[in-house]
Amino acid sequence: MGERVSVMNDRPDVKHVPRRCPFLKKEVWAILMKQADGTWRVVNCLDKHEPCFEHDCAFTVDGGEWPFGA
């Protein structure tokens, strides 16, 4: 069984995939961006909920950059 990937994007260097969130303890949709070394890095979370803003998450704290600077 392969990784679930959304087809919302035509860019080959960006994927929308479910990833486990340690704060919510469940899968959330995330944006992954291909790095120069060929690995994929989570650059944003798409499923922000109110409890997210109570945690020091790179994607919800003040000063975070949207969407690829995290």
Residue frames as qw, qx, qy, qz and C-alpha x, y, z in Angstrom:
[[0.000, 0.889, 0.458, 0.000, 0.00, 0.00, 0.00],
 [0.465, 0.359, 0.003, 0.809, 1.49, 3.36, -1.06],
 [0.152, -0.308, -0.357, 0.869, 1.49, 6.76, 0.56],
 [0.190, 0.797, 0.574, 0.014, -1.74, 8.77, 0.20],
 [0.280, -0.211, 0.143, 0.926, -0.91, 11.91, -1.75],
 [0.336, 0.737, 0.401, -0.428, -3.34, 14.63, -2.77],
 [0.518, 0.316, 0.488, 0.627, -3.47, 15.68, -6.40],
 [0.002, -0.919, -0.311, 0.241, -4.30, 19.30, -5.50],
 [0.142, -0.843, 0.315, 0.413, -0.96, 20.47, -6.89],
 [0.833, 0.550, -0.022, 0.058, 0.86, 20.19, -10.21],
 [0.068, 0.836, -0.525, 0.142, 4.28, 21.00, -8.74],
 [0.878, 0.085, -0.464, 0.085, 6.57, 17.94, -8.59],
 [0.365, 0.305, -0.574, 0.667, 8.52, 19.45, -5.67],
 [0.359, -0.201, 0.407, -0.815, 5.45, 19.75, -3.40],
 [0.385, -0.224, -0.880, -0.163, 3.19, 17.03, -1.92],
 [0.526, -0.363, 0.204, -0.742, 0.05, 17.17, 0.24],
 [0.599, 0.002, -0.801, 0.015, 0.07, 14.11, 2.49],
 [0.687, -0.660, -0.114, -0.281, -1.32, 12.98, 5.85],
 [0.436, 0.363, -0.635, 0.525, 1.23, 13.05, 8.68],
 [0.591, -0.549, -0.566, 0.171, 0.87, 12.20, 12.37],
 [0.041, -0.755, 0.148, -0.638, 0.70, 15.33, 14.54],
 [0.466, -0.017, -0.733, 0.495, 2.34, 14.81, 17.95],
 [0.151, -0.067, 0.361, -0.918, 0.20, 17.52, 19.58],
 [0.676, 0.007, -0.057, -0.735, -3.20, 16.34, 18.32],
 [0.396, -0.185, 0.895, -0.087, -2.17, 12.65, 18.31],
 [0.689, 0.484, 0.518, -0.147, -3.86, 12.09, 14.95],
 [0.518, 0.179, 0.497, 0.672, -3.16, 12.35, 11.24],
 [0.175, 0.818, 0.163, -0.524, -3.38, 15.81, 9.68],
 [0.697, 0.619, 0.210, 0.296, -2.86, 16.94, 6.09],
 [0.412, -0.714, 0.200, 0.529, 0.54, 18.54, 5.60],
 [0.574, 0.804, -0.152, -0.027, 2.52, 20.18, 2.81],
 [0.772, -0.350, 0.333, 0.412, 5.89, 18.52, 2.11],
 [0.398, 0.877, -0.215, -0.160, 8.54, 20.15, -0.05],
 [0.935, 0.158, -0.036, 0.315, 11.37, 18.30, -1.75],
 [0.379, -0.844, 0.241, 0.293, 14.78, 19.35, -0.45],
 [0.341, 0.770, -0.501, -0.199, 18.02, 19.70, -2.41],
 [0.154, -0.406, 0.900, -0.043, 19.26, 16.37, -1.03],
 [0.416, -0.042, -0.801, -0.428, 16.14, 14.57, -2.31],
 [0.123, -0.299, -0.847, 0.423, 14.40, 14.21, 1.07],
 [0.217, -0.637, -0.473, -0.568, 10.91, 15.58, 1.80],
 [0.195, -0.078, -0.545, 0.812, 10.33, 18.07, 4.65],
 [0.091, -0.757, -0.647, 0.024, 7.03, 19.14, 6.22],
 [0.245, 0.171, 0.004, 0.954, 6.73, 22.87, 5.59],
 [0.368, -0.161, 0.118, -0.908, 3.16, 23.48, 6.74],
 [0.116, 0.260, 0.929, -0.237, 0.18, 21.85, 8.40],
 [0.215, -0.245, -0.476, -0.817, -3.20, 22.27, 6.70],
 [0.538, -0.519, -0.636, -0.193, -5.39, 20.99, 9.56],
 [0.143, 0.207, -0.478, 0.842, -4.96, 23.71, 12.18],
 [0.469, -0.622, -0.601, -0.178, -7.43, 23.40, 15.04],
 [0.309, -0.866, 0.062, -0.388, -7.88, 25.58, 18.12],
 [0.836, -0.515, 0.116, 0.150, -5.78, 23.24, 20.34],
 [0.769, 0.350, 0.020, 0.534, -2.86, 23.75, 17.91],
 [0.138, 0.791, -0.077, 0.591, -2.48, 27.35, 18.98],
 [0.656, -0.724, 0.137, -0.162, -1.82, 26.28, 22.58],
 [0.896, -0.174, 0.213, 0.349, 1.40, 24.50, 21.51],
 [0.142, -0.760, 0.380, 0.508, 4.75, 25.77, 20.33],
 [0.756, 0.331, 0.520, 0.222, 4.24, 24.49, 16.79],
 [0.335, -0.229, 0.361, 0.840, 6.35, 26.06, 14.02],
 [0.050, 0.364, 0.665, 0.651, 3.20, 26.49, 11.95],
 [0.272, -0.770, -0.546, -0.187, 1.03, 28.29, 14.51],
 [0.479, -0.572, -0.236, 0.623, 3.33, 30.48, 16.65],
 [0.160, 0.968, 0.045, -0.188, 3.69, 34.21, 16.04],
 [0.118, -0.759, 0.537, 0.349, 6.52, 35.01, 13.68],
 [0.657, 0.065, 0.724, 0.202, 6.08, 31.85, 11.64],
 [0.154, 0.414, -0.449, -0.777, 6.47, 32.31, 7.91],
 [0.696, 0.361, 0.533, -0.318, 3.75, 31.18, 5.54],
 [0.943, -0.225, 0.047, -0.239, 3.99, 28.63, 4.00],
 [0.902, 0.277, -0.246, 0.221, 7.56, 27.60, 3.18],
 [0.182, 0.714, -0.448, 0.506, 9.73, 29.39, 5.70],
 [0.761, -0.554, 0.153, -0.300, 8.99, 27.17, 8.71]]
